[in-house]
Amino acid sequence: MKTFITIAALTLASLVSFSSSAASVSFPDSLTVTGMNGDTKFALHEIQLAEGKNLIELKYFDIFEVNADDSGAWVKYAPLYLIMSSNQQVQYQAMTPVIDNQDEAYDFIDNPVITLKDAQGESIDITMLNHHHLMAKILLARK
């Protein structure tokens, strides 16, 4: 019994240390993670990345008020996909451009570029893919 408890404690400790050293990405409220590497996720705004390539499925939605009497207009879009690699412990903050109205939201949907910023302040712009672009990328990679 004592051996079993020791093995269980060592296994748990290795899992905790592994998960704490994984890279992570935090997304703004307008981008919700709905899947990662083929697994369904539910309404997450922060995820732990697996080592190597990751395929992250995101849903964009935001509400904009036109005037004080308005209940708001929702802007929603089909899933967007982000492909990113992680080989080290880095915490990223994903940022969308400033989106203050519906027109800017639709501009973002037409050109879904986010900025990933790490803890050292370095940033990189990454274009997310819609379903058609993702399928084309997969098809062309197989040739």
SULVEN-V661737 format. One record per residue. N is the residue number from 1. BURIAL is 1 if it has 24 or more other ideal C-beta (glycine too) atoms within 12 Angstrom, else 0. Layout:
N_BURIAL, N_BURIAL
//
This chain:
1_0, 2_0, 3_0, 4_0, 5_0, 6_0, 7_0, 8_0, 9_0, 10_0, 11_0, 12_0, 13_0, 14_0, 15_0, 16_0, 17_0, 18_0, 19_0, 20_0, 21_0, 22_1, 23_1, 24_1, 25_1, 26_1, 27_1, 28_1, 29_0, 30_1, 31_1, 32_1, 33_1, 34_1, 35_1, 36_1, 37_0, 38_0, 39_0, 40_0, 41_1, 42_0, 43_0, 44_1, 45_0, 46_1, 47_1, 48_1, 49_1, 50_0, 51_0, 52_0, 53_0, 54_1, 55_1, 56_1, 57_1, 58_1, 59_1, 60_1, 61_1, 62_1, 63_0, 64_0, 65_0, 66_0, 67_0, 68_0, 69_0, 70_0, 71_0, 72_0, 73_0, 74_0, 75_1, 76_0, 77_1, 78_0, 79_1, 80_1, 81_1, 82_1, 83_1, 84_1, 85_0, 86_1, 87_0, 88_0, 89_0, 90_1, 91_0, 92_1, 93_1, 94_1, 95_1, 96_1, 97_0, 98_0, 99_1, 100_0, 101_0, 102_0, 103_0, 104_0, 105_1, 106_0, 107_0, 108_1, 109_1, 110_0, 111_0, 112_1, 113_0, 114_1, 115_1, 116_1, 117_0, 118_0, 119_0, 120_0, 121_0, 122_0, 123_0, 124_0, 125_0, 126_1, 127_0, 128_1, 129_1, 130_1, 131_0, 132_0, 133_0, 134_1, 135_0, 136_0, 137_0, 138_0, 139_0, 140_0, 141_0, 142_0, 143_0
//
